[in-house]
Amino acid sequence: HVFDLGEEAPDSVLRRVFLNLEMLKNNGDEFVPKLEEKLKIVVAGGDGTAGWLLGVLSDLKLSRSPPVATVPLGTENNVPCAFGWGKRNPGTDRKSVMSFLERVRKAKTMSLDSWHILMRMRAPKGGSNCDPIAPLELPHSCMHSAFRRVSSTDDLDVEGYHTFRGGFWNYFSMGMDAQVSYAFHSERKLHLEKINKKLINQSTYAKLGGTQGWFYPSLAHPSSRWAYYHIYIIRKKRF
């Protein structure tokens, strides 16, 4: 089965698939256990799409999570490259697709570390002169419950702070890096037909990065207006 994540989010798709399999199993279908044993998921996209799908599988808390293969269709494709699927966008002709699926069939399963992050931001006090933050139309992958604000009844909530928690599998972006990524997402959404090649994607990223101040930051730029606020990053080890 092929599903377009632009039309239906993976959480609803996978919940429906696994609920149907569980229903068939309960009705005595002897083929389901063999199907679950051989089931594999192929996700076509970049690192964000792969992380989105991995987050959904993590939330489902399956007794046996199916292995995931990644087709490198993003900009950098670090996740596909790290697991041997390559960095270049593959062909979409029948021969290329069949060749990739055959690689998936023969591939061995590997483990992937998951990382958990806790972020606290000091809540603005009354009369703050900071500009209000307008609501953003986030990518689907950022709306997922893998990263969310904790409730006021959660033990992690601290008075006077906004606390967020979540997870990631490859890297986590914040600040200017995240701002450029969001700008690229918005640009690609408006001009999908123009930003569909890796070189074009990278060129667009470089252009957006330059205008946001990656290469020549300016304190007069709106993105740097509140640069005097400090960010503290604390790494906790757990053995």
N, C-alpha and C positions, 0 to 999 in steps of 0.2 A: 504494500500500500504506500502511496505517496501523498504527503500532506503539505500544503502551502502554509507556512507559518505566518504569512502576511494576512491570511484569511481566518486562521484558527490557531489559537495559542497551543503550545505543546502540552500544557497541563490538562486541558480538557480532552485533547486527543488521547494522551496516554492513560488517563483515568478511564476513559471509555473502553480502550483496548483491554486493559487489565481487568476491568470489571466484567467484560464479556468473557474473557478467558476463565475467570474464577467461576462465573455462572455455568459455563460449559463443563468445567471440572466437577462442580457439585452435582451436575446432572449425569455424571458417569462417563463423560467423553474421555476415552483412553488415549486419544491423540494429543490432548492438551499438554501433559507433562513433557512429551517429546518435543512439542513445539516450543515450550518455554525454555527448554534446555538448549535449543539451537537458535533462539530468537536473538537477532542483532538489530541495532538501530544505527542508521546512517544519517548524519546531519550535515547539510550543505550550507556553508556560511563561514563567517570569521570566528575569532575568539569569543566575541560577545554572544553569538548564537550558540556556540558550543557550551559556554558557561550557563546560558539560559536553560538549555536542555538538561545539563548535569544537575542544576539546581532543582528542576522539577523532579527528576529521578530521586534525588536525595530526600525531597519532601514526601514522596510516595512511600518511603520506608518499606521497600519490597524485600521479601525474604531472599530473593535472588535478583539483583539488578542486572539487566541485559547489558552486554558490552556495547560501547559506542564508538563508531568510526566517524571521522570528520573529513568531509570533502573541502579542500582549501579554496573557498570562494570569497575570502575576506581581503583585507588590505595587507596585513602582515602575516597572518596565518601561523602564529607561533605555536598554538596547540597542535594543529595538524603536523607541523614540521617536527615538533618534539617527539611525536609518536610514529614518525616514519611515513606520513602520508604526503609529505612534500609541502613546499610553499607556493608553487606556481598554480594558477587557476587551471584545472584540467579541461580537456575538451568535453563537449556536450553531445558529440555524435554517438551513435549506437555502439561502435567499437570501443570507444574510450570508456563509456559507461559500463559495458559488460566487463572490460578489463579491470576496472576499479572494483566492481562487485565481486569478481573472482579473487582479488587481493583481500577483500573483506572476509570472504569465506575461509581463506587459508590463514588469516592473521591470528596470532596468539594474543591472549588477553594480558594486559598490563595494568598495574595499579597507578592511580593518580592521587596525589596529596590534595586534601581540601584544607583551606585556611579560613579562620573565623576572625571577624573584625568587630571591634566595638568603638564607636565614634561618639564623642560628646562635644557639643558646641554650647558655649555660654549663651543663655537666653537673653535677648536684648531687654534692657530695663526701660521703664516708661520714660518717654521723652527722648529716646535715642535718636541721633541725627543720621543714622544709617538709612540708605535708600531701601524701601521695601522690596522684597524679592517677588517678582511676578511668577505665577504658576507656570510650569513648563509642560509641554506635551512630550513626555519622555518616551524613549523607545520601549517596546514591549519587554525587552530583556531587563530593563531597569525598574519596571513595575512589579516584577516578580517578588514573591514573599521572601526570597532568599536575602533581601536587604530591606529592612523596614524600621520604622520608629517604634521603640518599645512603649508599652502603655504605662500610665502613671501608677498602676498597681504592681508593676514588675519590680523585682528586687534590684535590678540594674539601674532603675531610674533614680536620678539624683536631682534634688531640688535646685532650681536655678539653671538647669542645663537641658538641652534637647539631646536625647540619647538615641542612637541608631545602632542596630546590630545586623550582621549578615555574614555571608561567606563568599569566597571566590576560589577559583581553581588555578589560575595562571598568574594574573597580576591585577592590581587594584589601582584605579586612577582617581585623583582628586585635584582640586584647584585648577590651575591653568591647563594641565593635561586633559582633565575631564571636560573642561570647557571647549577645547579644540575638538575632542571626540564628539561632543554633542553638536557642535557647529557642523561637523562633517556629516553626522546622521541627518541633520535638517537639510543640508545641501543635497545629499543623495536622495532624500525623499522627494524633493522638488524636481530633481533632474536625474531620475533613475536611468534613463536611456543614455545619458552622457557619462555617468560615473559607473562603468561596468567592466573596467579593465584595471589590473593591478597597478600599472604604471600611471594611469590617470588618477586612480585613488591616491597613490603616494604623492603625486603632484598637487592634488587638491589639499591633502593634509599639510604639505609644506607651505602652500599659500595661506591657508587658515592659521597655521602655526606662526607664520611671520606676522600676520596682521594682529594676532593676539599677544605678540611680544616674546615668542620663544627665542628669537635670534637677536632682536634689538628692543629689549624692554624699555618702556618709557613710564615714568611716574605720572605723566599726564594722561596716560591711557586709562579709560574707565576700568579696565580689568585690574589695574594696579592701584586703584584709588584707596583701597583698604589694606595695602600691603604691610602696614605697620602692625597689623594684628599677628600674633604669634601662633604657630601650630606646633604642638608637641606630639611626637610619635613615640609611643612606648611599646616595646616588643616584649611579650611574655613567653617564656619557654615552658613547655610542658613535656616531661619525659615519661 
